[in-house]
Amino acid sequence: MPKQRITKDMVVEAAFKIARQNGMEKVLVKSIADELGCSVQPVYSYCKNMDGLREEVGNKARGFIKEYIVSHIDRSDLFRSTGRAYIQLAKEEPHILKIFVLQERRNISSLKDVYEVETSPQIAQAVANDLNISVEMAGQLHMNMLIYTIGLCTIFSVTSPGIPIDEIFLQQEQAYQVFVNDVLRKRNRNHENSGNL
């Protein structure tokens, strides 16, 4: 029986599987070779630089998260359900979440940069439409919730034996109410000021 030819895609896929099940720290040449059922030699041919492989695994994790979130959101309640989907992801895929959170992000010098890299402008537009606020206010609201939710997800994914998910959802909802009320107050104040001119 001829030997299976090991490809770079197979190496990346095996590394991703290991990272998903056991964490990025378990992505080693030997563990990849064991997953593929081959010697370390073909893995070494693609892993001259483990940092490069980890970056590819990080990119696969990012793609996985995007697909996961899209498949778990409620289009009629886009904003809230997106936040809840991230929490659900932290419960079901804690290692994927850690890879996402800990992945190095280059050319980032502000929280706004992070927001623009990690989100889609359509979300701010949808939030603006739902709450009857400006896109700028919606973007700020969404960024605040994104930062808060990623923080909650991180806490949730690293605690043992684990915080009940209902407690996490409640905390997230309370933050949502605080952030929304703040934005609505600002919107109303702007309307009043523009009416006084």
Secondary structure, DSSP 4 states (H G I P E B T S, - for coil): -PPPPP-HHHHHHHHHHHHHHH-GGG--HHHHHHHHTS-HHHHHHH-S-HHHHHHHHHHHHHHHHHHHHHHH--GGGHHHHHHHHHHHHHHH-HHHHHHHHHS--SS--SHHHHHHHHS-HHHHHHHHHHHT--HHHHHHHHHHHHHHHHHHHHHHHH-SS---HHHHHHHHHHHHHHHHHHHHHHHHHHHHHHHH-
